[in-house]
Amino acid sequence: HLEIQVADTGRGIPPELREKLFLPYFSTKGRGNGLGLAIVHRIVTDHHGSIRVEDNAPQGTVFTVELPLE
């Protein structure tokens, strides 16, 4: 499989919000429509892959996308 990670060292995402990140129209920002991560999730799962979000210790967030090579 192919694994892609995107990480930052920002303030992080609280665990109670991580469960909602991939829901359409969910946003923690005052702008945008909350569709970005929902679309990413749909594309990744349509290709039999997975996406997950975790802490980037000591601070920040890591998104990991795994896609099959076949």
trRosetta pair geometry for C-beta under 8 A, 3 or more apart (Angstrom, degrees):
i j d omega theta_ij theta_ji phi_ij phi_ji
1 49 7.8 136 -157 -120 117 90
1 66 5.2 25 154 -175 137 95
1 67 6.3 161 -166 80 88 36
1 68 5.3 -57 -107 -103 87 42
1 69 6.1 -156 -108 -19 29 86
2 66 7.1 158 81 -154 50 49
2 67 4.8 -14 58 62 100 92
2 68 7.8 34 16 117 80 3
2 69 5.9 113 -29 -74 91 86
3 64 6.4 -13 -166 -168 97 99
3 65 7.2 157 -154 82 47 52
3 66 5.2 -13 -101 -101 77 78
4 64 7.3 155 81 -155 48 50
4 65 4.6 -8 58 57 99 101
4 66 8.0 -172 23 -74 66 35
4 67 7.8 18 1 4 104 105
5 62 5.8 -13 -166 -170 107 104
5 63 7.0 157 -153 82 54 50
5 64 5.0 -16 -100 -101 82 76
5 65 7.8 -170 -75 22 37 67
6 62 7.2 155 80 -155 43 54
6 63 4.8 -6 57 56 95 100
7 56 4.8 128 -157 -110 109 144
7 60 6.2 74 176 132 84 131
7 61 7.0 -170 -144 95 59 44
7 62 4.4 -14 -99 -102 94 81
7 63 7.6 -168 -74 24 48 61
8 56 6.8 155 63 35 42 158
8 60 4.7 -157 97 -155 59 118
8 61 5.9 11 48 49 91 77
9 56 6.6 -109 -92 107 54 129
9 59 5.4 59 -168 94 73 96
9 60 4.1 -75 -112 -56 28 136
10 59 7.3 -147 83 149 22 95
10 60 5.3 95 36 -115 54 77
10 61 6.8 -24 54 10 99 95
11 59 7.2 -42 -121 -173 25 103
11 60 7.8 70 33 -90 13 46
12 55 6.3 7 -136 -126 124 80
12 56 7.4 -158 -99 37 90 81
12 59 6.2 -113 -41 -164 108 59
12 60 5.7 -136 -75 -105 75 5
12 61 5.5 138 -131 -53 54 87
13 17 5.4 -117 179 83 93 115
13 18 5.5 114 120 -74 119 83
13 21 7.0 22 -179 -76 156 129
13 28 7.8 -166 -127 -13 94 160
13 53 6.6 -18 59 156 143 136
13 61 5.2 47 2 -90 101 138
14 17 4.9 81 66 10 85 104
14 18 7.4 -139 97 -21 44 84
15 18 5.6 -43 -149 13 38 119
15 19 7.9 40 161 -21 61 92
16 19 7.0 -46 -169 19 35 108
17 20 5.7 -68 -162 43 51 106
17 21 6.6 77 144 -58 77 85
17 28 6.4 31 -162 -72 147 129
18 21 5.7 -25 -153 -15 39 119
18 53 5.2 -157 -146 84 107 124
20 23 5.1 -48 -166 15 66 124
20 26 4.7 -163 154 -156 100 159
21 26 6.7 -141 -121 99 18 131
21 37 5.3 -55 156 122 86 159
21 53 6.1 41 40 -6 164 156
22 26 7.9 21 55 46 17 130
22 37 5.3 -106 -102 134 56 103
22 38 5.7 122 -178 -96 54 55
22 40 7.8 -104 -124 72 93 89
22 41 4.0 79 -154 -56 120 156
22 51 7.3 140 -91 83 135 120
23 26 4.3 69 74 -14 98 129
23 34 7.8 -15 96 160 72 117
23 38 6.3 -30 126 -89 15 112
24 34 6.7 101 173 117 41 97
24 35 6.0 15 -143 -110 78 72
24 38 4.3 96 -82 -141 61 168
25 33 6.6 -55 -113 163 64 73
25 34 4.3 69 -165 84 22 130
25 35 6.9 16 -64 -66 48 72
25 38 7.7 16 -5 -25 46 154
26 34 4.9 162 58 -168 27 129
26 38 7.6 125 30 -52 90 113
27 32 5.6 171 -127 87 149 107
27 33 7.2 175 -42 125 140 14
27 34 3.6 -116 -40 -80 97 99
29 32 5.5 49 80 28 125 117
32 35 7.9 -146 167 23 94 72
32 36 7.1 -35 -173 -16 133 115
34 38 7.2 53 141 -9 70 121
35 38 5.3 -73 -154 49 49 115
35 39 5.6 49 153 -27 85 107
36 39 6.1 -65 -155 33 22 106
36 40 6.5 19 153 -15 63 107
37 40 5.3 -48 -143 38 40 116
37 41 6.1 46 155 -24 68 102
38 41 5.7 -51 -148 34 29 113
38 42 6.5 30 152 -20 62 106
39 42 5.7 -54 -148 35 32 112
39 43 6.4 31 155 -17 66 105
40 43 5.9 -58 -149 37 29 109
40 44 6.2 26 157 -17 66 110
40 51 6.5 78 131 -74 103 171
40 65 7.8 -97 171 -92 109 128
41 44 5.9 -59 -146 39 27 109
41 45 6.2 16 161 -10 65 111
41 51 5.7 -118 -106 45 68 134
42 45 6.2 -61 -142 43 25 102
42 46 6.0 30 157 -23 63 110
43 46 5.7 -55 -146 35 27 114
43 47 6.7 10 157 -5 61 109
44 47 6.1 -72 -156 45 28 101
44 49 4.4 -88 -178 81 81 111
44 50 6.7 108 146 -116 120 2
44 51 4.9 86 81 -33 170 110
44 65 5.7 -122 -117 -145 135 105
44 67 6.9 -114 -146 -81 80 95
45 48 7.4 45 -170 -84 39 18
45 49 6.7 -109 -81 62 30 62
45 50 7.3 52 -89 -96 74 46
45 51 7.9 -84 -45 7 81 96
47 67 5.8 -6 119 -138 123 107
47 68 7.5 -161 147 37 83 85
48 67 7.6 95 79 -150 69 63
48 68 5.4 -18 98 11 114 124
49 65 6.3 32 151 180 136 82
49 66 5.4 -178 -162 93 92 55
49 67 3.9 -36 -90 -97 136 62
49 68 6.6 -147 -79 -3 77 69
50 65 7.5 175 90 -150 45 46
50 66 5.0 4 53 52 86 102
51 63 6.5 -3 -172 -175 99 96
51 64 6.9 166 -151 85 51 50
51 65 4.9 -13 -101 -101 87 73
51 66 7.7 -171 -76 21 41 66
52 63 7.4 167 85 -152 40 53
52 64 5.2 -10 57 57 87 97
53 61 6.2 -12 -168 -172 99 110
53 62 7.2 157 -154 82 50 50
53 63 5.4 -20 -99 -100 77 71
53 64 7.9 -178 -80 18 30 73
54 61 7.3 146 78 -159 37 62
54 62 5.0 -20 65 62 87 100
54 64 7.1 12 10 -3 110 112
55 60 7.5 108 -172 80 57 51
55 61 6.8 -64 -123 -107 31 51
55 62 7.3 15 98 15 20 94
56 59 6.9 -18 89 96 85 32
56 60 3.6 -39 67 89 121 98
56 61 5.5 -42 -3 24 107 5
56 62 4.5 125 -74 -37 97 91
